């Protein structure tokens, strides 16, 4: 189940549990009468129709729910997930900062991500998409970017090991692979070249694409920008959703 599917499931459970509890009880009581009252032979005959009865009951509950206030709120919540633009509150250097972000589709519309377009732009490429600063940084600054690339036939478990070995060349003190649930769910690698203001920092997230492959998100910035660009990348990546 994708991260997006899980969010929808949580919303469904949250919005419907209390409001349709009474209806579900009524429906089940009727089902119970049909299934278990009467003669044994009649009960055996009707048991064969249990799946159809339950499906009809579920459809009734869903139809009722989507006409209630919680049901409409659920629909609005789903729409909000794909709003063209919205305001979020992100913590930057210890301060809460209201930020307007804009919906961007990835390569072949296989994912979405909200981007702070007042500071960054998304460049769509043949093999990968890049989110970087609107204006190029002066030469003295290391690269600042977030690359999103899909590997359709490489499983996360194997791919992260390959990436780890390659990164150790430029990041000898690379932190060991960690399993994380934020900002995305998957594997995380973190490295730093040196503890100076311009020391290069790298964060690599390897996550399942929901099929037989992976997405690899690579963030590059520098130590002094960890609470600036690094934090902004983190918040943007929290909005990353795979779309099937």
Secondary structure, DSSP 8 states (H G I E B T S, - for coil): --HHHHHHHHHHHHHHTTTTHHHHHHHHHHHHHHHHSS-HHHHHHHHTTHHHHHHHHHHHHHHHHTTSHHHHHHHHHHHHHT-SEEEEEEEETTEEEEEEEEEEE-GGG-EEEEE-TTTEEEEE-SSEEEEEESS---TTS---EEEEEEETT--HHHHHHHHHHHHHHH-TT----EEE-SSSSEEEEEEES-SSTT-EEEEEEEEE-SSSSEEEEEEEEEGGGIIIIIHHHHHHHHT-EE--
